[in-house]
Amino acid sequence: MHAYAANVYTTVVEELMKGKQRKFIAVEQEFFRLWWDAVATDTQKEQVHQLLQEGRLEFVIGGQVMHDEAVTLIDDQILQLTEGHGFLYETFGIRPQFSWHVDPFGASATTPTLFALSGFNAHLISRIDYDLKADMQKNKKLQFVWQGSPSLSERQEIFTHVMDQYSYCTPSQIPFSNRSGFYWNGIAAFPDPPKDGVYPNMSLPVTDTNIRLYAQTMIANIKERAAWFRTSDVLWPWGCDKQFFNASVQYSNMDLLLDYVNKHSDEFGVTVQYATVGDYFQAVYNRNLTWEIRDSQDFLPYSTEPFQAWTGFYTSRSTLKGIARRASSLLHAGESFFTQYVLKHPSSSICKCRALKQLQSLRWAVSEVQHHDGITGTESPKVKDMYMNNLMYGMFNVKKLMASIIFDMNNAKKDGEVYSSVYNIDSGIPGATDVHQYVVVYNPLAWNITTFVTISVSHLAMSVYDELGHPVPAQVQSSVESHSTYDLYILVAISGLSYRKYSVKPLNGKQSAFIGRSIKYKRKDVTRADQQSRKLFPVVNNCYQVLFDQNTNLMYSITERETNQTVQLTQEFLEYHVNGDVMKGPISDNYLFAPNASAVSVSKAVGLELVSGNLITEIRQYFYSNVTAQDYIYAVYTRIYTVPEGYDGKLLCHRIEQEYSVGPLELNREAVLRTSTNLNTRQLLYTDSNGYQIQKRPFKAYVNNTVARNYYPMVQTAYIEDETMRLMLLTERAHGVSSQGNGQVEVMLHRRLWNNLQWDLNYNLTLNDSSVVRPVIWLILGTKSVTNILYRTSGLALEHRPVVMFGALSDKPKVPGQLQQNSVSSPVTVPPNLHLQTLSIPGWRYSSNHAEQVHSIRMGKQKQGDADFSRVLLRIRHLYEVGEDPVLSQPVMVNLKSLLKGLGSVVLVEERSLTGIWDVNALKRWKWKTAQYPSKGFLNSTETSEYCIATIHPKEIRTFFLYFQGQ
C-alpha cells in the first residue's frame, strides 16, 4: 500500500486529468478503498467522480479482491464481490460490467456463472494450461461463449476472452537495448519511494532517436497477436504487477509512442488508442460475429511448463485454509443471528451500528483472504500472519456480538456479566463446580439438524439438561488432545436458524452422560502382517459396519447396511519426496507440486485404541515410522454415531467422520492420505467446483509430470464410484485430491518445503511450514441415488456446523418463555433442495432506484448516514443439477412473505442481481451470437410474481431485497 498502491491512484488520477485521451482500469477495491478513505484529498475525490462519468477510469470486477478460483468457496466469492460492489455503488453509483481475472492459477467454471449473475457482459481470463493455450491460439479459439453451469446453460452464459501467451503484461524485452521495454516507472523501492523520485532500473525513455525503434517493436508484437484472434481489434495490455506508481513518467512516454504510431498508421497498418476493457469488448461485440459455445468444463489444473504444475497451492498453508473457512462459516451464522435480532427486537439495547461494524470487520477479513495470493497459501509469512490476525479479530468480534445478543434476549441482570467470555472450543469451560455452565448452540442452517457438539470438561461424570430440565443424550470420554480434560459430546436437535441452551453439570443425581470405555490394542508391524489368518473386528451403527484388521490395525472394509453392499477399503499415509535444489531439477514450492517419484509409505507400525460408548464409537489409529518409534507424525480419529430413538438420525448415521493429525513433517515432504478400495473406477475422479457444481476428472497420462498434473482442487466434495457404489469425501477446507490408481482416492493434507530458487528466497516464499494440521473429512458410502440425496445437505452440515458459546450463571436460571418457543418453532425453514445462502443486513447506504442513486451522488447528497436497517438481503440457492434426482431436481416455488413471516411482516420484495446492485428487471446483459442463438441482443433475467412467489430452478441463485413493516 505504502510503496505502490497509494502512489498508483494518486499519480494516475493526476495524469488522467492532464490528457482527455488517457484511460485506466482499476481492479481491487481493498486497495482503492484504503486510498479513498485514508489518502485521497477532496479534490482527488471530485476528479475520480468526473473520470468515472467520462468513462476514462473504469472499475473492472469491482470485488474487494481478484479472488482465487481453485480453492475458494462460492459463498466467499459472492461475499467479496458483494462487498466491493456495494462500496462502488454507494460511493459512485457505478456497476462493474466486465471482469479482468488475469492472475488466478487456473480458471473455474463457477466464476463465469457468478459474473453473469452479477450482470457482467464479458469475462476475461489468462492463466490456463500452456499446451491448451497454444492450441487455442493457433486455431483462433481464445474467445468463446462459456456456459459455466450445465443446468443454467444459456441463461447464464458469458462471452469469455483468454489472453494470449504474452498474458497481461506488456512485453519486457526490446531488441535495440539491454534495458526492459515499455515500463518507464522503474521498480518500486520498499518500503519508501526514493527521495529524488527516480526509481532504479528505468526503461529506456522514448526519444527522437529511438521512437521509431520502439514503434516497430510495438507494431510487430501487435501484429503477432492479431493473428491469434478473429477480429481486427487487439487488446494490448500496458503495464504489469504494481505498475503506474509513477504514472507521469509512464503516460508521457506512452503518449509520444501512440502519437507517432497514429501519425504513421498508413505505413504501419495499425492505429492505437487508450482503452478500457469495456471499450475493447464493445468493439468486439459490435463486430457481430458468431461465437463457439464452451460447456461447463473448467481450466484446471494449470501448468506453465512440462514440470510446472500449479497444483501444490491446493494444499499450501492448510491451517490458513481451515481458519478462513471457519471464519466464513461463523460470519454466515452471525449474519442471520443479527438479522433476526434486529427484526424481532427493534427497540433493543444493543447499538445496531456498532454491531454492524463488528460484522463488517469479519466480512472484510473473509473477503480479503479470498485473494489469489491469500487462501492459496502463496504469500510470505508476514502477509499470512496479517490475514490470520484479521480473521481472528473479526471472529472475536462476531462471537462477542452473538454472545451479547443472547445476553440481551435472556434479559439477564446487566451487572452480573453472564457471558463473562466467549470461549473457543479448544479452551473449554473453566472448571468451577459451584457455577452452572451453560452451552448455547446456534444452528445457522435453515433446516432442522440433529448432530453432536463437543466441549471440553474437567470431570468424567457429567449430566446435560435442556431448557426445561430434561436430560439430553451425551457421552464423555478421554480426550485425544489432553490428559487433564475429557471430551463431552452432546446430541443437539435444533430447528433452523434457532438456538438452544443446555446446562452442563458435574454429576449430582442419577442421570448421567454415557461414558466411552477405552481398549488399547498392541502396536502392529504392518510389513509383517499375516495375510492368511485375518482377524477382523466390527464397529457398527445403524448405517454402516466397519471392519478393522487386527493383524495390521488398519481399516479393512465398510458395509452399507441398507443395501448390504460391502466395499473393501484400506487407508494409509504416504509422502511425496520433492527436490529442494534448483540445480538438480524441478522443485516444489507454495505454488508448484513436482514430485520426484511415486509416493512412499510412511509407517511400518500402527497402534490402535477403540473408545466405545452408547452414542459414539471412536477408533484412534497412530501411525509410527517403525515398531519401536516413540512419537507419531500421523494419526486418524474415526467416529461413527448411533442415534437414539426419537431423533432424526439420517444424516448423522450416514457419515463416517475422520479427523487427521499430520505433522510436523520433515523438510521437502508432501503428505497424503490414500484410500484404496476394490471399486472399479477406471481412475475416474469427480471433484466439486467451489462447492457449487461437480467436475468430471478422467486420469490423463502425460509425457512429463503425470502425478502432479492429475491433482485437482477439492473445496467441499470429491468422489469415486463404480456401477453400483460411490465413496464420497466431504471436507471443511480445501485440499488437493487425485486418483493415482484404479479404486483409489488420495488427499494431500500437508506440505513442508524449502528450496533455493532465488525468486522464492527474495520474496520469502519457501513453505517451511512446521505446523501440525487437523483437517476433518466425512466419508459417505452408498448407492449413487442415496449419496446424491445425502451429500449436498451433509456438505453444508459440515461447512455450517453449529456455533457453540459458553456462559456461566451463578444463580439458578429462570426459563424464559421466549426461549422455549424459540427452540421449538423455526423462524425460517427451506425445503431440503434449497439452501438459505445469505440472510443479512448489508449496511450499504444507497437507493435501490438507480436514477435516484445517481442523482443524489451528483448532487453531493450521498453523505455518511446511518446504515439502512430496514433492508434485508436474502439469497437462496437450489442445490441440485437438472436431472440429478427425480424429486430434488424439481423447481421449487417459494412464497417469500410466508417464508420469512417468523421474522416479521414483509411489505416489499425486490429481486436483485447477485451482488444487489441491479434491479433484475432493468438488467439487460449483452447476448452474443452463437450457432444456437443466431441473433445478438440482450439477455433478460427471470421474474418474481407480484405476490412474492419465486420459482427457483436447479442451480439457480436468486437474490432479493426484503423490506419489513415497522422497521
SVG drawing of the C-alpha trace seen along z (x, -y; Angstrom):
<svg xmlns="http://www.w3.org/2000/svg" viewBox="-50 -20 73 88">
<polyline fill="none" stroke="black" stroke-width="0.4" points="0.0,0.0 2.8,-2.4 5.3,-1.7 2.9,-1.1 -0.9,-1.2 -1.3,-4.7 1.1,-6.2 -0.7,-4.4 -4.1,-6.0 -2.6,-9.4 -0.5,-9.8 -2.9,-8.1 -5.7,-10.4 -3.4,-13.4 -2.2,-12.2 -5.7,-11.3 -6.7,-14.9 -3.9,-16.1 -5.0,-14.4 -8.5,-13.6 -7.2,-10.7 -5.8,-8.8 -7.6,-5.9 -7.0,-3.5 -8.7,-0.4 -8.7,0.3 -9.5,3.7 -9.3,4.5 -11.4,2.4 -9.3,3.4 -6.5,1.1 -8.7,-1.6 -10.9,-1.9 -7.8,-2.2 -6.6,-5.0 -10.1,-6.6 -10.6,-6.6 -7.0,-7.4 -5.1,-9.2 -7.3,-10.9 -7.9,-14.6 -11.3,-16.2 -10.0,-17.5 -8.8,-14.0 -12.2,-12.6 -14.0,-15.1 -11.6,-14.1 -12.4,-10.4 -16.1,-11.1 -15.5,-13.1 -13.2,-10.5 -15.8,-7.7 -18.5,-9.7 -16.4,-10.3 -15.6,-6.6 -11.8,-7.3 -11.4,-5.5 -13.2,-2.1 -13.6,0.3 -13.5,3.9 -14.6,6.9 -15.1,4.4 -14.8,7.0 -12.7,6.5 -10.0,8.6 -9.4,10.7 -10.3,14.0 -8.6,17.3 -10.8,19.7 -9.5,23.1 -9.7,23.3 -12.4,20.7 -16.0,21.5 -18.8,19.9 -20.2,18.2 -17.0,16.3 -16.6,15.4 -20.0,13.8 -19.3,12.1 -16.1,10.4 -17.8,9.3 -20.8,8.0 -18.6,6.0 -16.7,4.3 -19.8,3.7 -21.8,2.2 -19.0,-0.3 -18.7,-1.3 -22.5,-1.7 -22.9,-3.6 -19.9,-5.9 -20.2,-6.4 -23.4,-4.9 -21.5,-2.7 -21.8,1.0 -18.9,3.0 -19.8,5.0 -16.5,6.7 -14.1,8.9 -10.3,9.0 -9.4,12.3 -5.9,12.4 -4.0,13.8 -5.7,16.8 -3.9,20.0 -6.4,21.8 -10.0,20.9 -13.1,22.4 -16.4,22.8 -18.2,21.3 -16.7,17.9 -18.3,17.2 -21.7,18.2 -21.2,15.8 -20.1,13.0 -23.1,13.5 -25.4,13.4 -23.6,10.2 -24.7,8.5 -21.3,8.7 -21.3,8.6 -17.9,10.3 -15.3,12.2 -11.5,12.2 -9.0,14.8 -5.4,15.5 -3.7,18.4 -4.7,21.7 -2.6,24.8 0.2,23.9 -0.5,26.8 -4.1,25.9 -3.5,22.1 -1.0,22.8 -3.6,24.9 -6.4,22.4 -4.2,19.6 -3.2,21.4 -6.9,22.1 -8.2,18.6 -10.3,20.1 -9.2,17.9 -12.7,16.3 -16.0,18.2 -19.3,18.1 -18.9,20.0 -21.9,21.8 -20.3,22.4 -23.3,24.2 -24.8,27.2 -28.2,26.5 -28.3,22.8 -26.6,23.1 -27.5,20.3 -29.4,18.4 -26.2,17.6 -23.6,17.8 -20.9,15.2 -18.6,14.2 -15.0,15.1 -11.7,13.9 -8.5,15.8 -5.3,13.7 -2.7,15.0 0.8,16.3 2.0,12.8 -0.5,12.8 -1.5,9.5 1.9,7.7 3.5,5.5 6.4,7.3 9.5,6.6 12.2,7.2 13.2,4.6 15.6,5.7 17.5,2.4 18.5,2.1 19.6,4.3 17.0,2.5 13.4,3.5 10.8,2.3 7.6,0.2 7.9,-0.1 9.2,-3.6 8.5,-4.0 11.2,-1.6 11.0,0.8 9.3,-0.4 11.6,-0.6 10.4,0.8 9.2,-0.5 9.5,-4.1 9.7,-5.8 13.1,-7.2 13.6,-10.8 14.6,-12.1 11.6,-10.4 14.0,-8.5 13.3,-4.8 16.1,-2.3 16.2,-0.4 14.1,-2.7 13.3,-1.6 14.9,-3.5 12.9,-6.7 11.3,-7.5 13.4,-10.0 13.6,-11.2 16.4,-8.7 14.7,-5.6 11.0,-6.4 10.9,-4.6 12.6,-1.5 10.0,-1.5 7.2,-1.8 8.4,1.0 8.8,3.3 5.3,2.5 3.7,2.9 5.5,6.3 4.0,7.6 0.5,6.2 0.5,7.9 1.8,11.2 -1.1,11.2 -3.7,10.1 -3.1,13.4 -4.5,15.3 -7.9,13.6 -10.9,13.4 -11.5,9.7 -9.0,7.0 -9.3,5.4 -6.3,6.3 -6.2,5.9 -2.7,4.8 -2.3,4.6 0.0,1.9 1.5,2.3 2.1,5.2 2.0,6.0 2.1,2.8 2.8,0.7 1.9,-3.0 3.1,-4.0 5.0,-6.7 2.3,-7.4 3.6,-10.8 6.7,-9.0 4.6,-6.2 1.9,-8.3 4.4,-10.9 6.3,-8.1 3.1,-6.3 1.7,-9.5 4.7,-10.0 4.6,-6.5 0.9,-6.4 1.0,-9.8 3.9,-8.5 2.2,-5.2 -1.0,-7.0 0.8,-9.6 2.4,-6.7 -0.7,-4.5 -0.7,-4.2 2.8,-2.8 2.2,-0.5 -1.3,0.6 -2.3,0.1 -4.0,-2.6 -3.7,-2.7 -5.8,-4.3 -6.0,-4.2 -8.9,-2.0 -10.6,-0.3 -11.6,3.4 -15.2,2.2 -14.0,0.3 -12.4,3.4 -15.3,5.7 -17.7,3.1 -15.6,3.1 -15.7,6.9 -19.4,7.1 -20.1,4.6 -18.4,6.9 -21.5,9.1 -19.6,12.4 -21.0,15.9 -19.0,17.5 -18.5,21.1 -20.0,22.3 -17.9,23.9 -19.6,26.2 -19.1,26.3 -15.6,27.8 -13.1,25.7 -9.4,24.8 -7.9,26.7 -5.2,27.7 -2.8,25.0 0.7,25.8 3.1,23.3 5.8,25.7 6.3,29.5 7.4,29.7 5.5,26.8 2.0,28.0 0.4,25.4 -1.3,28.0 0.6,27.6 -1.3,24.4 -4.5,26.6 -3.0,27.6 -0.4,25.0 -0.9,23.4 -3.7,25.8 -4.2,24.0 -4.9,20.7 -7.3,22.5 -9.1,24.0 -9.3,20.8 -10.6,18.9 -13.4,21.4 -14.3,21.4 -14.4,17.6 -16.7,17.7 -19.0,20.2 -19.1,18.0 -19.9,14.9 -22.8,16.8 -24.1,17.7 -23.5,14.2 -25.3,12.5 -28.6,14.5 -28.4,14.2 -28.1,10.4 -30.7,10.0 -33.3,11.9 -32.4,9.9 -32.9,6.6 -36.2,7.6 -37.7,9.2 -36.3,6.7 -36.5,3.2 -36.0,1.4 -33.0,3.4 -30.3,2.3 -27.5,3.2 -26.2,0.4 -27.0,1.7 -24.4,-0.5 -21.7,0.8 -22.9,4.4 -22.8,3.9 -19.2,2.7 -18.4,5.9 -19.9,8.0 -18.1,5.8 -14.7,6.5 -15.3,10.2 -16.8,9.5 -13.6,7.6 -11.3,10.3 -13.1,13.1 -13.2,11.1 -9.6,10.1 -8.3,13.7 -10.1,14.9 -7.3,13.1 -5.3,15.3 -2.3,15.0 -4.3,15.3 -6.3,18.5 -4.0,20.1 -1.1,20.1 1.2,18.4 2.0,15.3 5.0,14.6 4.7,15.5 4.2,11.9 1.3,11.5 -0.1,14.8 0.1,13.5 -1.9,10.4 -4.6,12.5 -4.8,14.7 -4.8,11.7 -7.6,10.0 -9.6,13.3 -9.2,13.9 -10.1,10.3 -13.2,10.5 -14.2,13.8 -13.7,12.5 -16.0,9.5 -18.8,11.7 -18.7,14.2 -18.8,11.2 -21.8,9.8 -23.6,13.2 -23.0,13.5 -24.3,10.0 -27.4,10.7 -28.1,13.9 -27.4,11.9 -29.9,9.2 -32.6,11.7 -32.4,13.5 -32.9,10.2 -30.1,11.2 -29.1,8.8 -26.8,6.3 -24.3,6.2 -23.9,10.0 -21.9,10.3 -23.3,13.7 -21.2,14.3 -18.0,13.5 -16.2,14.5 -16.8,16.4 -14.5,19.4 -13.1,21.1 -14.0,24.7 -10.4,25.6 -10.2,23.6 -13.0,25.5 -15.1,24.3 -13.5,23.1 -13.8,25.9 -15.7,24.2 -18.2,26.7 -20.5,24.3 -21.3,22.3 -23.8,23.7 -22.2,23.9 -24.3,23.1 -23.7,24.1 -25.7,22.1 -25.8,23.8 -27.0,21.9 -27.9,23.7 -27.0,21.5 -28.8,23.6 -32.4,23.1 -33.2,26.8 -33.7,28.8 -30.5,30.5 -29.5,33.4 -25.8,33.5 -23.2,33.7 -21.3,30.7 -18.2,31.4 -16.9,29.4 -14.0,30.0 -14.9,30.8 -12.9,31.5 -14.9,34.4 -15.8,37.8 -19.2,37.9 -21.4,35.2 -25.1,34.5 -26.6,32.4 -30.1,30.9 -32.2,28.8 -34.0,25.6 -36.9,27.5 -34.6,29.6 -35.0,32.7 -31.9,34.9 -30.1,34.8 -28.2,37.7 -24.5,37.2 -21.2,39.1 -18.0,38.3 -14.6,39.9 -10.9,39.3 -9.7,36.5 -7.3,37.0 -5.9,33.6 -5.0,33.6 -4.6,35.9 -6.3,33.5 -9.6,33.0 -12.4,35.0 -14.5,34.6 -18.2,34.2 -20.4,35.0 -23.9,33.5 -26.6,34.6 -28.4,31.5 -31.6,31.3 -32.2,27.7 -34.6,26.2 -33.4,23.9 -31.8,20.6 -32.5,21.2 -30.5,21.7 -30.9,23.9 -29.4,23.7 -28.1,26.6 -26.8,26.8 -23.8,29.0 -23.3,30.1 -20.9,32.4 -22.9,35.5 -25.3,34.8 -28.1,37.3 -29.0,40.5 -29.0,39.2 -25.5,39.1 -23.9,38.9 -22.7,42.3 -19.1,43.0 -16.9,44.1 -14.7,47.0 -11.3,47.4 -9.5,50.6 -5.9,50.2 -4.6,52.7 -1.0,53.7 1.0,51.8 1.2,54.0 4.0,54.3 2.2,53.7 5.1,55.1 5.0,58.4 1.2,58.9 0.0,62.4 -2.3,62.3 -3.6,65.9 -5.3,65.8 -7.0,62.4 -8.7,61.4 -11.4,58.8 -13.4,56.9 -16.5,54.9 -17.6,51.3 -21.3,50.9 -24.1,48.3 -27.5,48.3 -26.0,47.4 -22.5,49.0 -20.4,51.9 -16.7,51.0 -14.3,53.9 -10.7,53.5 -7.9,56.0 -6.3,56.9 -3.1,58.0 -2.5,54.5 -4.8,52.3 -5.9,50.8 -9.4,50.5 -10.4,53.4 -13.9,52.8 -17.2,50.9 -20.6,52.4 -23.6,50.2 -26.2,52.0 -29.4,51.0 -28.3,52.5 -25.8,54.9 -23.1,53.8 -19.5,54.2 -16.6,52.2 -13.1,53.3 -11.3,50.2 -7.9,49.5 -6.2,46.2 -2.6,45.3 -0.4,42.2 2.2,41.6 4.7,38.9 5.9,37.5 9.6,36.6 10.5,33.4 13.6,31.8 14.8,28.5 17.7,27.7 17.0,25.8 20.4,27.1 19.1,30.6 15.8,30.3 12.1,29.2 11.2,28.1 8.0,27.9 7.1,24.5 4.0,22.7 2.5,22.9 4.0,25.9 3.9,29.6 6.8,31.5 7.2,35.0 10.5,36.9 8.7,40.2 5.7,42.1 4.6,41.5 6.3,43.5 4.6,45.2 5.5,43.5 4.6,46.0 5.6,49.5 3.6,49.8 0.1,48.8 -1.2,48.5 -5.0,48.6 -7.3,47.6 -11.0,48.2 -13.3,45.9 -16.8,47.3 -20.0,45.9 -23.7,45.9 -23.7,42.9 -20.2,42.7 -17.5,45.2 -14.1,43.6 -11.3,45.6 -7.9,43.9 -5.1,45.0 -1.5,43.9 1.0,44.4 4.6,44.9 7.7,45.0 8.6,48.3 7.6,50.7 9.8,49.1 9.4,45.4 8.4,43.1 6.4,40.5 4.0,40.5 3.6,37.8 0.3,39.2 -3.0,40.2 -6.6,40.8 -9.6,40.5 -12.6,42.2 -16.0,41.6 -19.3,43.3 -22.5,42.3 -25.5,44.1 -28.6,42.0 -31.2,42.9 -34.9,43.5 -36.9,40.3 -34.2,38.3 -33.9,37.9 -30.5,39.5 -30.4,39.9 -27.5,37.6 -25.6,38.3 -25.8,42.0 -24.6,41.9 -21.3,40.2 -18.0,41.7 -16.2,38.8 -12.4,38.7 -10.1,36.2 -6.5,36.4 -3.4,35.2 -0.5,34.6 2.9,33.0 5.4,31.7 6.7,33.0 10.3,33.4 11.5,30.9 10.5,31.3 7.7,33.7 4.2,33.6 1.8,35.8 -1.2,37.6 -3.9,39.9 -4.6,42.6 -7.8,44.5 -7.8,47.7 -10.9,49.6 -12.0,52.5 -14.3,50.3 -13.6,50.5 -13.4,46.7 -11.0,46.7 -9.2,43.9 -12.1,41.5 -12.5,38.9 -15.2,36.3 -14.4,33.1 -16.5,30.1 -16.0,26.6 -16.1,24.1 -18.8,26.1 -21.2,25.2 -21.1,28.0 -19.3,31.2 -16.5,31.6 -15.5,34.9 -11.8,35.6 -10.6,38.5 -7.0,39.6 -4.7,38.3 -1.3,39.7 1.3,37.1 4.9,37.4 6.1,35.5 4.8,34.8 1.7,37.1 1.3,37.3 1.1,33.6 -1.0,32.8 -3.7,35.2 -4.2,33.3 -7.4,31.2 -8.8,28.9 -11.4,30.3 -13.2,27.4 -16.1,29.4 -16.5,32.7 -14.7,35.5 -15.9,39.0 -15.1,42.2 -17.7,44.7 -18.3,47.9 -21.6,49.1 -23.3,49.7 -21.4,47.9 -20.0,44.5 -17.5,43.3 -17.8,39.6 -15.4,37.4 -16.7,34.1 -14.2,31.6 -14.2,28.5 -11.2,26.8 -9.6,27.1 -7.2,29.8 -5.5,31.2 -7.1,34.5 -6.2,37.2 -6.9,40.7 -3.5,42.2 -4.8,45.8 -7.9,47.7 -10.3,47.6 -8.0,45.0 -8.5,41.5 -5.8,39.6 -6.0,36.3 -3.0,34.1 -3.2,32.9 0.0,31.0 3.2,29.7 6.6,28.6 9.1,27.2 12.3,25.4 14.2,24.6 16.9,22.4 15.1,20.7 16.2,17.1 12.7,15.8 11.3,17.8 14.2,16.7 13.8,13.0 10.1,12.9 10.4,15.3 8.2,17.9 9.7,21.1 6.9,23.0 8.8,24.1 5.6,25.0 6.4,27.0 2.8,26.9 0.5,29.8 -2.7,29.7 -6.1,31.2 -8.4,31.4 -11.7,33.2 -13.2,35.3 -16.6,37.1 -16.9,40.3 -20.2,41.3 -20.6,44.7 -23.7,45.8 -25.5,46.2 -25.5,43.2 -29.1,42.4 -28.6,42.4 -25.4,40.4 -26.9,37.9 -29.5,37.1 -27.1,37.1 -24.0,35.2 -25.4,31.8 -27.0,31.5 -24.2,33.2 -21.6,30.9 -23.5,27.9 -23.8,29.5 -20.0,29.9 -19.5,26.3 -22.0,24.8 -21.6,26.7 -23.5,25.2 -21.9,22.3 -21.1,23.1 -20.9,20.4 -20.4,20.8 -21.6,18.9 -21.9,19.2 -24.9,18.2 -24.2,18.1 -27.9,18.3 -30.5,20.9 -31.8,19.8 -35.4,19.0 -36.6,20.4 -37.7,17.5 -40.8,18.3 -39.2,16.7 -36.5,19.3 -38.7,22.4 -40.7,21.0 -37.5,20.2 -36.2,23.7 -39.5,25.3 -40.6,23.3 -38.2,22.4 -38.3,18.8 -37.3,19.8 -37.2,23.2 -36.5,24.0 -37.0,27.4 -34.1,29.8 -33.1,29.0 -32.7,25.3 -30.1,23.5 -30.6,20.2 -27.2,18.8 -27.5,15.3 -29.7,13.6 -28.1,10.4 -28.3,6.6 -25.8,5.4 -25.4,1.9 -24.6,0.1 -26.3,-3.3 -27.8,-3.5 -31.1,-3.8 -32.3,-0.7 -33.7,-3.2 -30.8,-3.7 -31.8,-7.1 -32.3,-8.4 -29.0,-6.9 -27.1,-8.6 -28.9,-11.9 -28.2,-12.0 -24.5,-11.3 -24.2,-14.1 -26.0,-16.5 -23.5,-15.6 -26.2,-14.2 -24.6,-10.8 -23.5,-11.8 -22.3,-9.2 -25.6,-8.5 -26.8,-5.5 -27.0,-2.2 -30.3,-1.0 -31.6,1.5 -34.9,2.0 -33.3,3.7 -32.6,7.4 -30.5,9.2 -31.8,12.8 -30.1,15.2 -31.5,18.7 -29.6,21.3 -31.0,24.5 -28.6,27.3 -29.3,29.8 -28.5,30.1 -31.1,30.7 -31.9,34.4 -29.7,35.3 -32.6,36.6 -36.2,37.3 -37.6,35.3 -34.9,33.0 -34.0,31.7 -37.5,30.2 -38.0,26.4 -39.3,25.1 -41.9,22.4 -41.2,20.2 -43.5,17.6 -41.0,15.2 -43.5,13.4 -44.6,16.6 -41.0,18.0 -40.0,15.1 -43.2,14.4 -41.4,15.6 -39.2,12.5 -42.0,10.0 -44.3,8.7 -42.6,8.3 -44.0,5.2 -41.8,5.1 -39.7,7.6 -37.3,6.5 -35.3,9.1 -31.7,8.0 -28.6,9.2 -26.2,11.4 -24.4,8.6 -27.5,6.5 -26.6,3.5 -29.1,4.1 -32.8,4.4 -33.1,7.6 -36.0,6.2 -33.7,3.4 -30.7,5.6 -30.0,6.3 -26.9,8.3 -25.3,8.5 -26.4,11.5 -23.5,12.7 -24.3,14.5 -23.8,18.3 -24.8,21.0 -27.5,21.9 -28.8,18.3 -28.0,16.6 -29.1,13.1 -27.4,10.7 -29.4,8.7 -29.9,8.8 -30.4,11.5 -33.3,10.9 -33.5,12.3 -36.2,14.4 -39.0,12.5 -40.8,12.9 -44.6,12.6 -46.2,9.6 -47.4,12.0 -43.8,12.6 -43.7,16.1 -40.4,17.1 -39.8,20.3 -36.2,21.5 -34.9,23.7 -32.0,26.2 -28.7,24.5 -30.2,21.0 -29.1,18.5 -31.7,15.8 -31.1,12.6 -33.7,10.4 -34.0,7.2 -36.8,7.5 -38.3,4.6 -40.2,5.3 -43.0,3.4 -42.3,1.0 -38.5,1.1"/>
</svg>
